[in-house]
Amino acid sequence: MRIWLASVFSGKISIALIAFCASPLVVADVQQDFFWAVDQGNVSQAAKLLQQNAGIDLVNSEGYTALMMAAKTNNLPLVKLLLDKGADVNIRNKYRETAIMLASYHGRTDMVKLLHGHGADILHAGWNPLLYAATNGHVATMRWLLNEKANVDTPSDNGTTPLMMAVRGNHTDAVQLLLSHGADVRRKNEQGESALDWAKKWEYPRIVQILSSY
């Protein structure tokens, strides 16, 4: 941008050309700012942008809603804000994941409780919170889900059970927890493999011993 200045000096008028570069004025995108605030865990800024009509259930470039983004963190105040503002707890992303599944995957037990208290489903078919928690061996989260009547043997779309996922990660405590809640060691996936088959395949002798005793 160029600005022409007229100045008076010693009775003469001199014209000075001042050229400088200026960044173009950026008009803030409320929705992108909202996603940024959520990503940064900035509760007050997120609340402010919601008042400016940011879409609470819109998805970001990766297909995640604000609630899904927040559920992966340990920021309970942010999740409470989104829930209080009416965020849909059962929306699924392109991977068919819900916010409570993501919280379970990361072992955020308090987050899982909060989401379930606002209607998040833990009993749906296919990949579900218990399977996700078992994947990483989050025993506390698994125990809470089981106490809330999550099906201990509920399979994924390809027949994988929570027990199989616990075995796959070599999570001995998670395996024992599932067995204590009646997990069926004889269940097989669509390839005809059981949890014991997986334990033998990946050479987890302790888990092989535990499963064999059942």
FILUMTOR-511333 format. One record per residue (C-alpha): x, y, z negated; residue number from 1. Coordinates in pm, whole numbers. Each point is the difference from the previous one (the first is absolute). Layout:
<recs>
<rec X="X" Y="Y" Z="Z" i="NUM"/>
...
</recs>
This chain:
<recs>
<rec X="0" Y="0" Z="0" i="1"/>
<rec X="125" Y="353" Z="80" i="2"/>
<rec X="-80" Y="319" Z="-184" i="3"/>
<rec X="75" Y="344" Z="145" i="4"/>
<rec X="80" Y="263" Z="-259" i="5"/>
<rec X="5" Y="376" Z="58" i="6"/>
<rec X="223" Y="183" Z="-244" i="7"/>
<rec X="90" Y="366" Z="-40" i="8"/>
<rec X="366" Y="76" Z="-74" i="9"/>
<rec X="188" Y="333" Z="24" i="10"/>
<rec X="-290" Y="156" Z="188" i="11"/>
<rec X="12" Y="-262" Z="271" i="12"/>
<rec X="-232" Y="-291" Z="62" i="13"/>
<rec X="177" Y="-322" Z="50" i="14"/>
<rec X="-165" Y="-321" Z="101" i="15"/>
<rec X="131" Y="-312" Z="-169" i="16"/>
<rec X="-77" Y="-347" Z="113" i="17"/>
<rec X="5" Y="-253" Z="-276" i="18"/>
<rec X="-34" Y="-356" Z="115" i="19"/>
<rec X="-42" Y="-280" Z="-244" i="20"/>
<rec X="-138" Y="-349" Z="-10" i="21"/>
<rec X="-292" Y="-89" Z="-221" i="22"/>
<rec X="-158" Y="-336" Z="-57" i="23"/>
<rec X="-352" Y="-26" Z="136" i="24"/>
<rec X="-270" Y="26" Z="-258" i="25"/>
<rec X="-101" Y="-352" Z="-94" i="26"/>
<rec X="-361" Y="-45" Z="-85" i="27"/>
<rec X="-14" Y="-256" Z="-280" i="28"/>
<rec X="-187" Y="-316" Z="84" i="29"/>
<rec X="-207" Y="-72" Z="-304" i="30"/>
<rec X="-19" Y="-373" Z="62" i="31"/>
<rec X="373" Y="-45" Z="51" i="32"/>
<rec X="71" Y="213" Z="-304" i="33"/>
<rec X="-240" Y="-221" Z="-194" i="34"/>
<rec X="183" Y="-317" Z="103" i="35"/>
<rec X="329" Y="166" Z="-90" i="36"/>
<rec X="-131" Y="97" Z="-345" i="37"/>
<rec X="-119" Y="-355" Z="-61" i="38"/>
<rec X="332" Y="-143" Z="120" i="39"/>
<rec X="182" Y="231" Z="-242" i="40"/>
<rec X="-239" Y="-84" Z="-283" i="41"/>
<rec X="-103" Y="362" Z="-34" i="42"/>
<rec X="-339" Y="-27" Z="-169" i="43"/>
<rec X="-78" Y="372" Z="-25" i="44"/>
<rec X="88" Y="64" Z="364" i="45"/>
<rec X="-205" Y="-299" Z="114" i="46"/>
<rec X="-297" Y="131" Z="-198" i="47"/>
<rec X="41" Y="344" Z="156" i="48"/>
<rec X="7" Y="-141" Z="353" i="49"/>
<rec X="-307" Y="-211" Z="-65" i="50"/>
<rec X="-177" Y="324" Z="-88" i="51"/>
<rec X="113" Y="124" Z="342" i="52"/>
<rec X="-185" Y="-293" Z="160" i="53"/>
<rec X="283" Y="-248" Z="49" i="54"/>
<rec X="-155" Y="-333" Z="98" i="55"/>
<rec X="35" Y="-231" Z="-298" i="56"/>
<rec X="-57" Y="-321" Z="200" i="57"/>
<rec X="184" Y="93" Z="319" i="58"/>
<rec X="311" Y="-201" Z="81" i="59"/>
<rec X="354" Y="120" Z="59" i="60"/>
<rec X="216" Y="-89" Z="299" i="61"/>
<rec X="75" Y="-339" Z="-155" i="62"/>
<rec X="-366" Y="-81" Z="-56" i="63"/>
<rec X="-9" Y="57" Z="-377" i="64"/>
<rec X="-259" Y="202" Z="-189" i="65"/>
<rec X="113" Y="227" Z="-281" i="66"/>
<rec X="-128" Y="-254" Z="-252" i="67"/>
<rec X="208" Y="-277" Z="160" i="68"/>
<rec X="306" Y="225" Z="-10" i="69"/>
<rec X="-56" Y="82" Z="-366" i="70"/>
<rec X="-77" Y="-360" Z="-96" i="71"/>
<rec X="354" Y="-106" Z="91" i="72"/>
<rec X="143" Y="243" Z="-253" i="73"/>
<rec X="-31" Y="20" Z="-376" i="74"/>
<rec X="-187" Y="330" Z="11" i="75"/>
<rec X="-324" Y="-71" Z="-186" i="76"/>
<rec X="-106" Y="367" Z="-21" i="77"/>
<rec X="13" Y="25" Z="379" i="78"/>
<rec X="-207" Y="-315" Z="45" i="79"/>
<rec X="-249" Y="124" Z="-259" i="80"/>
<rec X="-32" Y="327" Z="191" i="81"/>
<rec X="-71" Y="-178" Z="328" i="82"/>
<rec X="-250" Y="-233" Z="-162" i="83"/>
<rec X="-176" Y="286" Z="-175" i="84"/>
<rec X="-25" Y="176" Z="336" i="85"/>
<rec X="-170" Y="-304" Z="152" i="86"/>
<rec X="276" Y="-187" Z="183" i="87"/>
<rec X="-124" Y="-328" Z="150" i="88"/>
<rec X="176" Y="-282" Z="-188" i="89"/>
<rec X="-75" Y="-271" Z="255" i="90"/>
<rec X="122" Y="156" Z="325" i="91"/>
<rec X="249" Y="-226" Z="180" i="92"/>
<rec X="303" Y="103" Z="201" i="93"/>
<rec X="113" Y="-157" Z="327" i="94"/>
<rec X="151" Y="-287" Z="-197" i="95"/>
<rec X="-336" Y="-62" Z="-172" i="96"/>
<rec X="141" Y="124" Z="-330" i="97"/>
<rec X="-195" Y="190" Z="-264" i="98"/>
<rec X="134" Y="234" Z="-265" i="99"/>
<rec X="-36" Y="-263" Z="-273" i="100"/>
<rec X="192" Y="-253" Z="210" i="101"/>
<rec X="289" Y="245" Z="32" i="102"/>
<rec X="-8" Y="74" Z="-373" i="103"/>
<rec X="4" Y="-374" Z="-70" i="104"/>
<rec X="293" Y="-56" Z="235" i="105"/>
<rec X="200" Y="254" Z="-200" i="106"/>
<rec X="-111" Y="-135" Z="-338" i="107"/>
<rec X="-184" Y="317" Z="-102" i="108"/>
<rec X="-232" Y="-167" Z="-248" i="109"/>
<rec X="-145" Y="322" Z="-144" i="110"/>
<rec X="-62" Y="120" Z="353" i="111"/>
<rec X="-174" Y="-327" Z="85" i="112"/>
<rec X="-224" Y="35" Z="-306" i="113"/>
<rec X="-89" Y="356" Z="91" i="114"/>
<rec X="-82" Y="-83" Z="362" i="115"/>
<rec X="-206" Y="-305" Z="-96" i="116"/>
<rec X="-189" Y="212" Z="-251" i="117"/>
<rec X="-101" Y="223" Z="292" i="118"/>
<rec X="-127" Y="-290" Z="208" i="119"/>
<rec X="309" Y="-137" Z="175" i="120"/>
<rec X="-72" Y="-355" Z="115" i="121"/>
<rec X="224" Y="-283" Z="-124" i="122"/>
<rec X="-212" Y="-289" Z="123" i="123"/>
<rec X="-7" Y="51" Z="376" i="124"/>
<rec X="113" Y="-268" Z="244" i="125"/>
<rec X="339" Y="6" Z="167" i="126"/>
<rec X="307" Y="171" Z="-139" i="127"/>
<rec X="-97" Y="145" Z="-335" i="128"/>
<rec X="142" Y="157" Z="-318" i="129"/>
<rec X="91" Y="-331" Z="-167" i="130"/>
<rec X="189" Y="-121" Z="306" i="131"/>
<rec X="184" Y="333" Z="16" i="132"/>
<rec X="90" Y="-6" Z="-370" i="133"/>
<rec X="117" Y="-362" Z="26" i="134"/>
<rec X="225" Y="89" Z="294" i="135"/>
<rec X="224" Y="203" Z="-230" i="136"/>
<rec X="-64" Y="-202" Z="-315" i="137"/>
<rec X="-171" Y="279" Z="-194" i="138"/>
<rec X="-126" Y="-216" Z="-285" i="139"/>
<rec X="-170" Y="276" Z="-200" i="140"/>
<rec X="-201" Y="112" Z="302" i="141"/>
<rec X="-80" Y="-359" Z="95" i="142"/>
<rec X="-116" Y="-80" Z="-353" i="143"/>
<rec X="-232" Y="300" Z="-4" i="144"/>
<rec X="-147" Y="-87" Z="340" i="145"/>
<rec X="-58" Y="-360" Z="-108" i="146"/>
<rec X="-170" Y="118" Z="-319" i="147"/>
<rec X="-225" Y="211" Z="222" i="148"/>
<rec X="-105" Y="-320" Z="179" i="149"/>
<rec X="221" Y="22" Z="307" i="150"/>
<rec X="-8" Y="-340" Z="172" i="151"/>
<rec X="327" Y="-177" Z="-83" i="152"/>
<rec X="-8" Y="-198" Z="325" i="153"/>
<rec X="-143" Y="259" Z="237" i="154"/>
<rec X="192" Y="-41" Z="328" i="155"/>
<rec X="120" Y="248" Z="257" i="156"/>
<rec X="-118" Y="-19" Z="359" i="157"/>
<rec X="261" Y="-267" Z="73" i="158"/>
<rec X="-73" Y="-205" Z="-310" i="159"/>
<rec X="281" Y="133" Z="-218" i="160"/>
<rec X="-89" Y="-7" Z="-371" i="161"/>
<rec X="130" Y="216" Z="-286" i="162"/>
<rec X="189" Y="-307" Z="-126" i="163"/>
<rec X="179" Y="-32" Z="333" i="164"/>
<rec X="98" Y="367" Z="-5" i="165"/>
<rec X="133" Y="-29" Z="-355" i="166"/>
<rec X="202" Y="-304" Z="108" i="167"/>
<rec X="130" Y="179" Z="306" i="168"/>
<rec X="147" Y="276" Z="-217" i="169"/>
<rec X="139" Y="-250" Z="-251" i="170"/>
<rec X="-207" Y="163" Z="-273" i="171"/>
<rec X="-7" Y="-275" Z="-262" i="172"/>
<rec X="-206" Y="194" Z="-257" i="173"/>
<rec X="-259" Y="85" Z="264" i="174"/>
<rec X="-21" Y="-365" Z="105" i="175"/>
<rec X="-56" Y="-110" Z="-359" i="176"/>
<rec X="-264" Y="267" Z="-53" i="177"/>
<rec X="-197" Y="-111" Z="306" i="178"/>
<rec X="24" Y="-364" Z="-99" i="179"/>
<rec X="-125" Y="83" Z="-350" i="180"/>
<rec X="-306" Y="156" Z="165" i="181"/>
<rec X="-68" Y="-312" Z="201" i="182"/>
<rec X="173" Y="67" Z="331" i="183"/>
<rec X="-33" Y="-302" Z="230" i="184"/>
<rec X="346" Y="-131" Z="93" i="185"/>
<rec X="-156" Y="-215" Z="273" i="186"/>
<rec X="-130" Y="292" Z="205" i="187"/>
<rec X="161" Y="27" Z="345" i="188"/>
<rec X="31" Y="281" Z="250" i="189"/>
<rec X="-82" Y="-19" Z="370" i="190"/>
<rec X="338" Y="-165" Z="66" i="191"/>
<rec X="-89" Y="-275" Z="-244" i="192"/>
<rec X="255" Y="115" Z="-259" i="193"/>
<rec X="-57" Y="16" Z="-376" i="194"/>
<rec X="170" Y="206" Z="-269" i="195"/>
<rec X="212" Y="-304" Z="-85" i="196"/>
<rec X="105" Y="-30" Z="363" i="197"/>
<rec X="115" Y="361" Z="-10" i="198"/>
<rec X="192" Y="-49" Z="-323" i="199"/>
<rec X="182" Y="-296" Z="152" i="200"/>
<rec X="65" Y="184" Z="326" i="201"/>
<rec X="160" Y="297" Z="-175" i="202"/>
<rec X="174" Y="-222" Z="-255" i="203"/>
<rec X="-143" Y="135" Z="-323" i="204"/>
<rec X="64" Y="-297" Z="-232" i="205"/>
<rec X="-160" Y="152" Z="-310" i="206"/>
<rec X="-322" Y="75" Z="185" i="207"/>
<rec X="5" Y="-341" Z="168" i="208"/>
<rec X="18" Y="-154" Z="-345" i="209"/>
<rec X="-286" Y="212" Z="-131" i="210"/>
<rec X="-227" Y="-67" Z="297" i="211"/>
<rec X="81" Y="-370" Z="3" i="212"/>
<rec X="-118" Y="-28" Z="-360" i="213"/>
<rec X="-342" Y="119" Z="115" i="214"/>
</recs>
